Structures are given as structure tokens and as C-alpha cells.
Amino acid sequence: MNLFRLQYDCLGEKKLTQLFPGWEENGKLVPGFYAAITGRHILEPADMVPLASGYPIVLIDKSSGDFHDFQEVYKHNFQQQSDTGLKMNLLQKYVFIPLDLFRSNVQNKGIKNKMDAWFAFLSMDDPDMIIQLITEYPEFKVMYQQAYEICRNVEALMGIFSEELRIMDRNTVKYMVDQMQEEIDSQKQKLEQKDNQLNNQKRQLKQKDILLSSKIQKIESLEQELRRLKENCK
């Protein structure tokens, strides 16, 4: 059972104001790709976690030299400030996390708190560090299990995006068909214009032929009259 798809169907595309931690069975989080076995299973959505607004978090895998001036600091908070000393609780604040500096520090000092645990989960794949992480913070074990199931079950992973891809493909095909139809209509219109031009030219040629025939007849008539006059003068 693809619980990611079920989550999307439940939440839709509304503006995100809360984080959805996943699904629970008997009060415990279950993997995103849930393997149902025989028997009755009741899955319930876990409590939503409020999302604090105004805190963009920037994760930097390879930081620039400016961050390296603070080798032992891997969390930098920035916020707007008035030039007059006026203090207001503005929403827009920034948190920059140079993950390369975090990895250098954690190798020597280890995981000290929950924040370090999250950074390790997001940026490290060393087996010893993963063992240390799930030993000190068992709740991350479920997340690693989900990631493992996703990597192992590529078909199920593709299923997450299959519907969106089908919609994109359908829209792409429709767009291409519309473009081709517009091109066909444009070519058809040009051909019709050329046909009209040819017909006009044919009509003009026909009119010229009629006029020319009329002049030829007139000339022949004049020549006959001229011959008649010459004969009378003899």
C-alpha cells in the first residue's frame, strides 16, 4: 500500500501550514510503503506538527570561504534589523547550515543533541554514524527503514509519480496536437490564399484572352474593309 499517495489524496495541494509526520498503527509510525499482512489493520494519521513561518533553512553541502572563518559553528541565524533601533517581530528570518562543517565537527565530537541528529540524518551515510544515530535516537530508525524500502522497491517509488507523469504526458500530447493543428490550419489557410490567387490570375488571363480575341476580330474586320475599299478604287 502506497501511503505517500494516500497522504497526497488526503492533503491535496493546499498551502502548507503544518507538517504531516506520517501514519500510525497502534500508536507507532509505520513505513511509507506499508506491507499489509493477513488480518485487520487500522492506520491513523499522526498528529500534524505546526509549521513555523518565516524561517527558510538553507542547507549548504559545500560551503564558501566565508563560513570557514567559523570552523566550529555550523548553524548561522540571520534576521532583518532596523537602522534606527526600532524592534519588531518580523517574520522573515534565515538559517544557514554548512553541512560540510557539521560533518567535520561531528566526526570529532559526535552527535550532541537532536539538532545534530537531524543534520546527520540529512547529510551522512557512514554506517558507524548511522548506527550511533539510531542507537541514541531510535525514532530515526523508522525513517531509515522508509528510505531503505523506497530504494529497494523502485517500482513502488515510480508509482508515486506515475499519475503526475501521466497527467504531464497527456498535457504534453494535447499541447503538441494543438500545435500541429494550428500549423495545419495555418498551412491550409496559406494554400487557400494561393488557390485564390491562382484563380484570380486565371480569371485575369481569361479576360485578357477575351479582350485579345475581340481586338483580333476587330483587326480582321478592318483588314477586310480595307481590301474592299482597294477593290472599289480600281
TITI-962302 format. One line per field, with one value per residue (C-alpha): residue in three letters; residue number from 1; x, y, z; chain. Coordinates in Angstrom, 3 decimals. Layout:
residu [ALA/...]
num [NUM/...]
px [X/...]
py [Y/...]
pz [Z/...]
chaine [A/...]
//
This chain:
residu [MET/ASN/LEU/PHE/ARG/LEU/GLN/TYR/ASP/CYS/LEU/GLY/GLU/LYS/LYS/LEU/THR/GLN/LEU/PHE/PRO/GLY/TRP/GLU/GLU/ASN/GLY/LYS/LEU/VAL/PRO/GLY/PHE/TYR/ALA/ALA/ILE/THR/GLY/ARG/HIS/ILE/LEU/GLU/PRO/ALA/ASP/MET/VAL/PRO/LEU/ALA/SER/GLY/TYR/PRO/ILE/VAL/LEU/ILE/ASP/LYS/SER/SER/GLY/ASP/PHE/HIS/ASP/PHE/GLN/GLU/VAL/TYR/LYS/HIS/ASN/PHE/GLN/GLN/GLN/SER/ASP/THR/GLY/LEU/LYS/MET/ASN/LEU/LEU/GLN/LYS/TYR/VAL/PHE/ILE/PRO/LEU/ASP/LEU/PHE/ARG/SER/ASN/VAL/GLN/ASN/LYS/GLY/ILE/LYS/ASN/LYS/MET/ASP/ALA/TRP/PHE/ALA/PHE/LEU/SER/MET/ASP/ASP/PRO/ASP/MET/ILE/ILE/GLN/LEU/ILE/THR/GLU/TYR/PRO/GLU/PHE/LYS/VAL/MET/TYR/GLN/GLN/ALA/TYR/GLU/ILE/CYS/ARG/ASN/VAL/GLU/ALA/LEU/MET/GLY/ILE/PHE/SER/GLU/GLU/LEU/ARG/ILE/MET/ASP/ARG/ASN/THR/VAL/LYS/TYR/MET/VAL/ASP/GLN/MET/GLN/GLU/GLU/ILE/ASP/SER/GLN/LYS/GLN/LYS/LEU/GLU/GLN/LYS/ASP/ASN/GLN/LEU/ASN/ASN/GLN/LYS/ARG/GLN/LEU/LYS/GLN/LYS/ASP/ILE/LEU/LEU/SER/SER/LYS/ILE/GLN/LYS/ILE/GLU/SER/LEU/GLU/GLN/GLU/LEU/ARG/ARG/LEU/LYS/GLU/ASN/CYS/LYS]
num [1/2/3/4/5/6/7/8/9/10/11/12/13/14/15/16/17/18/19/20/21/22/23/24/25/26/27/28/29/30/31/32/33/34/35/36/37/38/39/40/41/42/43/44/45/46/47/48/49/50/51/52/53/54/55/56/57/58/59/60/61/62/63/64/65/66/67/68/69/70/71/72/73/74/75/76/77/78/79/80/81/82/83/84/85/86/87/88/89/90/91/92/93/94/95/96/97/98/99/100/101/102/103/104/105/106/107/108/109/110/111/112/113/114/115/116/117/118/119/120/121/122/123/124/125/126/127/128/129/130/131/132/133/134/135/136/137/138/139/140/141/142/143/144/145/146/147/148/149/150/151/152/153/154/155/156/157/158/159/160/161/162/163/164/165/166/167/168/169/170/171/172/173/174/175/176/177/178/179/180/181/182/183/184/185/186/187/188/189/190/191/192/193/194/195/196/197/198/199/200/201/202/203/204/205/206/207/208/209/210/211/212/213/214/215/216/217/218/219/220/221/222/223/224/225/226/227/228/229/230/231/232/233/234]
px [0.000/1.404/0.795/2.511/-0.243/-2.890/-1.311/-1.400/-5.052/-5.930/-3.946/-4.312/-2.394/-3.378/-0.879/1.360/0.884/1.578/3.919/2.497/4.771/3.164/0.774/0.466/-0.631/-1.236/0.409/3.607/4.747/4.761/6.864/5.578/5.392/3.233/3.323/-0.132/-0.291/-3.216/-5.597/-7.233/-5.083/-6.134/-3.947/-4.453/-2.766/-0.282/-0.848/0.123/3.159/2.680/4.995/6.620/6.502/9.288/12.282/13.819/16.519/19.394/21.396/24.827/26.671/29.881/30.132/32.139/35.163/33.084/31.642/35.084/36.070/33.846/35.079/33.262/29.949/27.540/24.287/24.053/20.885/20.165/17.336/16.318/17.177/16.143/18.789/17.038/16.979/13.255/12.479/9.703/8.964/9.459/8.643/11.465/14.483/17.123/19.079/22.187/23.589/27.023/26.784/30.447/31.492/28.926/30.396/33.908/32.766/30.595/33.406/35.446/32.745/29.922/26.171/25.420/21.703/18.560/19.617/22.867/20.860/18.771/21.837/23.477/20.351/20.240/23.919/25.764/25.757/28.612/27.392/29.032/27.407/24.003/24.325/25.229/22.311/19.600/21.083/20.866/17.686/15.605/12.887/15.193/15.165/11.692/12.919/15.895/13.541/11.346/14.356/15.521/12.095/11.983/15.435/14.609/11.197/11.939/8.643/6.693/8.811/7.945/4.299/4.380/4.964/3.163/-0.118/1.594/3.684/0.575/-1.041/2.099/2.266/-1.404/-0.964/2.195/0.437/-2.530/-0.190/1.661/-1.626/-2.854/0.425/0.213/-3.415/-2.510/0.290/-2.055/-4.695/-2.049/-0.786/-4.340/-5.061/-1.925/-2.898/-6.380/-4.849/-2.600/-5.584/-7.495/-4.521/-4.270/-7.997/-7.732/-4.824/-6.801/-9.740/-7.464/-5.843/-9.254/-10.349/-7.160/-7.778/-11.322/-10.051/-7.286/-9.754/-12.002/-9.128/-8.071/-11.593/-11.680/-8.375/-9.584/-12.757/-10.728/-8.471/-11.473/-12.904/-9.550/-9.380/-12.928/-12.100/-8.991/-11.001/-13.615/-10.893/-9.647]
py [0.000/3.366/5.610/8.544/8.553/8.256/11.213/13.287/12.395/13.462/16.690/17.773/20.831/23.316/25.797/24.014/25.284/22.006/19.091/15.599/13.139/10.007/7.208/5.278/1.777/1.126/4.457/3.758/5.252/2.834/2.990/4.977/1.789/-0.309/-4.070/-5.287/-8.819/-11.055/-9.614/-6.301/-3.191/0.256/3.100/6.578/9.835/11.057/14.460/17.330/19.354/23.161/24.746/27.965/30.553/32.859/30.565/29.498/26.923/26.816/23.566/24.000/20.797/22.598/25.988/29.008/30.527/32.952/30.088/28.561/31.509/29.836/26.242/25.096/26.812/25.107/26.953/30.641/32.657/35.818/38.298/41.756/44.726/48.359/51.057/53.193/50.678/50.052/46.434/44.467/40.769/40.392/37.019/36.735/35.067/32.801/29.793/28.717/25.243/24.457/20.659/20.132/21.956/19.944/16.680/17.792/18.662/15.606/13.243/14.574/15.443/13.035/13.718/16.034/16.803/16.325/19.047/17.222/14.053/15.680/17.097/13.670/12.067/14.594/14.623/11.457/7.890/6.458/3.112/3.731/7.164/5.714/3.048/5.707/7.859/5.191/3.945/7.352/8.440/5.329/7.390/7.791/4.040/4.261/6.961/4.858/1.916/4.047/5.182/1.575/0.408/3.188/2.283/-1.413/-1.040/1.112/0.128/1.487/4.655/5.218/4.655/7.803/9.890/7.751/9.651/13.026/11.809/10.575/13.979/15.690/13.308/13.886/17.641/17.440/15.354/17.740/20.692/19.002/18.109/21.693/22.983/20.600/21.552/25.237/24.557/22.525/25.275/27.863/25.812/25.212/28.932/29.674/27.071/28.573/32.007/30.646/28.907/32.181/33.965/31.315/31.573/35.343/35.016/32.545/34.920/37.776/35.652/34.624/38.255/39.147/36.287/37.558/41.098/39.892/37.829/40.868/43.011/40.332/40.155/43.935/43.962/41.266/43.251/46.375/44.452/43.134/46.629/47.904/45.237/46.038/49.714/48.966/46.818/49.566/52.078/50.026]
pz [0.000/-1.054/1.959/0.220/-2.405/0.332/2.129/-1.082/-1.667/1.875/1.964/-1.657/-2.866/-0.172/1.189/3.690/7.240/9.075/8.609/8.260/10.099/8.637/9.566/12.824/13.693/17.381/18.175/16.233/12.947/10.021/6.816/3.869/1.802/4.090/3.606/4.646/6.059/6.957/9.491/10.259/10.280/11.381/10.209/11.570/10.576/13.147/14.729/12.468/13.504/13.257/10.721/11.897/9.120/8.081/8.678/5.344/6.107/3.606/3.635/2.041/1.195/0.206/1.861/0.736/2.424/4.483/6.510/7.005/9.152/11.787/11.664/14.798/14.009/11.610/12.314/11.465/12.167/10.187/10.633/9.482/11.706/11.715/11.296/13.941/16.770/16.426/17.289/15.608/15.410/11.675/10.180/7.671/9.252/7.726/8.959/7.044/7.692/6.184/6.246/5.366/8.551/10.511/9.226/10.187/13.712/14.321/13.330/16.245/18.773/17.940/17.982/20.907/20.529/18.411/16.006/15.309/14.820/12.104/10.352/10.454/9.024/6.183/5.243/6.327/5.049/7.106/8.618/12.004/12.240/11.271/13.988/16.547/15.406/15.654/18.937/20.601/18.746/17.884/16.185/13.170/12.615/11.038/8.631/7.570/7.071/4.826/2.800/2.530/1.341/-1.226/-2.574/-2.621/-4.217/-7.242/-8.852/-5.890/-5.935/-9.573/-8.690/-6.555/-9.672/-12.248/-12.067/-12.252/-15.171/-16.950/-16.468/-17.764/-20.736/-21.520/-21.322/-23.440/-26.095/-26.092/-26.469/-29.337/-31.057/-30.652/-32.057/-35.018/-35.609/-35.575/-38.057/-40.277/-40.138/-40.972/-43.943/-45.084/-44.946/-46.952/-49.569/-49.802/-50.306/-53.059/-54.673/-54.614/-56.165/-58.909/-59.588/-59.807/-62.202/-64.299/-64.448/-65.428/-68.153/-69.427/-69.548/-71.423/-73.857/-74.494/-74.967/-77.268/-79.311/-79.583/-80.858/-83.327/-84.669/-84.963/-86.811/-89.193/-89.795/-90.568/-92.914/-94.797/-95.077/-96.315/-99.030/-100.111/-100.450/-102.500/-104.880/-105.344/-106.218/-109.181]
chaine [A/A/A/A/A/A/A/A/A/A/A/A/A/A/A/A/A/A/A/A/A/A/A/A/A/A/A/A/A/A/A/A/A/A/A/A/A/A/A/A/A/A/A/A/A/A/A/A/A/A/A/A/A/A/A/A/A/A/A/A/A/A/A/A/A/A/A/A/A/A/A/A/A/A/A/A/A/A/A/A/A/A/A/A/A/A/A/A/A/A/A/A/A/A/A/A/A/A/A/A/A/A/A/A/A/A/A/A/A/A/A/A/A/A/A/A/A/A/A/A/A/A/A/A/A/A/A/A/A/A/A/A/A/A/A/A/A/A/A/A/A/A/A/A/A/A/A/A/A/A/A/A/A/A/A/A/A/A/A/A/A/A/A/A/A/A/A/A/A/A/A/A/A/A/A/A/A/A/A/A/A/A/A/A/A/A/A/A/A/A/A/A/A/A/A/A/A/A/A/A/A/A/A/A/A/A/A/A/A/A/A/A/A/A/A/A/A/A/A/A/A/A/A/A/A/A/A/A/A/A/A/A/A/A]
//
